[in-house]
Amino acid sequence: MTEIKRINHIAILVEDMDASLRFWQEMLGIDPSRVTDLPAEASRIAFLPLGETEIELVQPTTSDSGISRYLEKRGPGMHHLCLEVTDLLGLLEQLKANGVQLINDDPKVSEDGRMYAFIHPKSANGVLIELYQLP
């Protein structure tokens, strides 16, 4: 059975990465562990470590991406909660078998080998949930 190990990160959608990073660094004293562009996701991200979890800041890099439309419709703020799991493929099959609406029926794979997929907010009390399996 799939184990949910921990909250991997909480993602916050931002309009201006530089301004957002200044707040987190100057006001809260949290420096990013990495800031990178993800062309495949049309976004720029920054990870801010907090103990065994992270805050992920996400800024769209194009005006026609899904993340950009999300920002335009809902504004900046919490975007998703990411849960780290041990068996993403098994969990996706279990969720599908139980009628859970998924955004990704099959996981995507990031450049560093992480598999990830999203559960639609309609099935999760209005919260977009990302599921991660680390390599």
C-alpha positions as CSV (number, residue, x, y, z in Angstrom):
1,M,0.0,0.0,0.0
2,T,1.2,3.5,-0.8
3,E,2.5,5.5,2.1
4,I,2.1,9.3,2.3
5,K,5.4,10.2,3.9
6,R,5.1,13.9,4.5
7,I,4.2,17.3,3.2
8,N,7.0,17.9,0.6
9,H,6.1,21.6,0.0
10,I,3.4,24.2,-0.1
11,A,3.3,26.2,-3.3
12,I,2.4,29.9,-3.4
13,L,1.6,31.6,-6.7
14,V,3.3,35.0,-7.1
15,E,3.1,37.7,-9.7
16,D,6.7,39.0,-9.1
17,M,9.3,36.5,-8.0
18,D,11.9,39.1,-7.1
19,A,9.5,41.1,-4.9
20,S,8.3,37.9,-3.3
21,L,11.8,36.6,-2.6
22,R,12.7,40.0,-1.0
23,F,9.8,39.5,1.4
24,W,10.8,36.0,2.4
25,Q,14.5,36.9,2.7
26,E,14.4,40.3,4.3
27,M,11.3,40.1,6.4
28,L,11.3,36.4,7.4
29,G,15.0,35.5,7.0
30,I,14.5,32.6,4.7
31,D,16.9,32.2,1.8
32,P,16.0,30.1,-1.2
33,S,17.8,26.8,-1.7
34,R,17.3,27.2,-5.5
35,V,15.6,29.4,-8.0
36,T,15.1,28.0,-11.5
37,D,13.1,28.3,-14.7
38,L,10.9,25.4,-15.8
39,P,10.2,26.0,-19.5
40,A,8.1,22.8,-19.8
41,E,5.8,24.2,-17.0
42,A,6.0,27.8,-18.2
43,S,7.1,28.9,-14.8
44,R,9.9,30.1,-12.6
45,I,10.1,28.5,-9.1
46,A,12.0,29.2,-5.9
47,F,12.2,26.7,-3.0
48,L,12.5,28.1,0.5
49,P,13.5,25.4,3.0
50,L,11.7,25.2,6.3
51,G,12.7,22.2,8.4
52,E,11.8,19.0,6.6
53,T,9.5,20.8,4.1
54,E,9.7,23.8,1.8
55,I,7.7,26.7,0.5
56,E,7.7,26.8,-3.3
57,L,7.1,30.2,-4.9
58,V,5.7,29.8,-8.5
59,Q,5.6,32.6,-11.1
60,P,4.2,32.1,-14.6
61,T,6.7,32.9,-17.4
62,T,4.2,33.1,-20.2
63,S,0.8,34.7,-20.5
64,D,-1.0,31.7,-22.1
65,S,-0.1,28.9,-19.6
66,G,-2.4,27.2,-17.2
67,I,-0.6,28.7,-14.3
68,S,-0.9,32.2,-15.8
69,R,-4.7,31.6,-16.3
70,Y,-4.9,30.4,-12.7
71,L,-3.1,33.6,-11.4
72,E,-5.4,35.8,-13.6
73,K,-8.5,34.1,-12.3
74,R,-7.7,33.7,-8.6
75,G,-4.8,36.1,-7.9
76,P,-1.7,35.4,-5.9
77,G,-1.8,33.1,-3.0
78,M,-1.7,29.4,-2.1
79,H,-1.6,27.3,-5.2
80,H,-1.2,23.7,-4.1
81,L,-0.2,21.3,-1.3
82,C,2.4,18.6,-2.3
83,L,2.4,15.2,-0.6
84,E,5.4,12.9,-0.9
85,V,4.4,9.3,-1.6
86,T,6.1,6.0,-1.9
87,D,4.2,4.5,-4.9
88,L,2.7,7.1,-7.1
89,L,1.6,4.7,-9.8
90,G,-0.2,2.5,-7.3
91,L,-1.8,5.5,-5.6
92,L,-3.0,7.0,-9.0
93,E,-4.6,3.6,-9.8
94,Q,-6.3,3.5,-6.4
95,L,-7.6,7.0,-6.7
96,K,-8.9,6.4,-10.3
97,A,-10.6,3.2,-9.1
98,N,-12.4,5.2,-6.4
99,G,-13.6,7.9,-8.8
100,V,-11.2,10.6,-7.7
101,Q,-10.8,13.3,-10.4
102,L,-7.2,13.6,-11.5
103,I,-5.5,16.3,-13.6
104,N,-2.9,13.8,-14.6
105,D,-4.0,10.2,-15.2
106,D,-0.3,9.3,-15.7
107,P,2.6,10.9,-13.8
108,K,4.9,13.4,-15.4
109,V,8.7,13.1,-14.8
110,S,10.9,16.1,-13.9
111,E,14.4,16.6,-15.0
112,D,15.7,15.2,-11.7
113,G,13.6,12.1,-12.0
114,R,10.8,13.0,-9.6
115,M,7.4,11.6,-10.7
116,Y,4.4,13.9,-10.0
117,A,0.7,14.2,-10.7
118,F,-2.1,16.4,-9.5
119,I,-5.5,15.6,-7.9
120,H,-8.2,18.0,-9.1
121,P,-9.5,20.4,-6.4
122,K,-13.1,19.2,-7.1
123,S,-12.1,15.8,-5.5
124,A,-10.1,17.3,-2.6
125,N,-12.3,19.9,-0.8
126,G,-11.2,22.7,-3.1
127,V,-7.4,22.1,-2.7
128,L,-5.1,21.3,-5.6
129,I,-2.9,18.4,-4.4
130,E,0.3,17.5,-6.0
131,L,1.7,14.0,-5.4
132,Y,5.5,13.5,-5.6
133,Q,7.5,10.3,-5.7
134,L,11.2,11.0,-5.3
135,P,13.7,8.9,-7.4
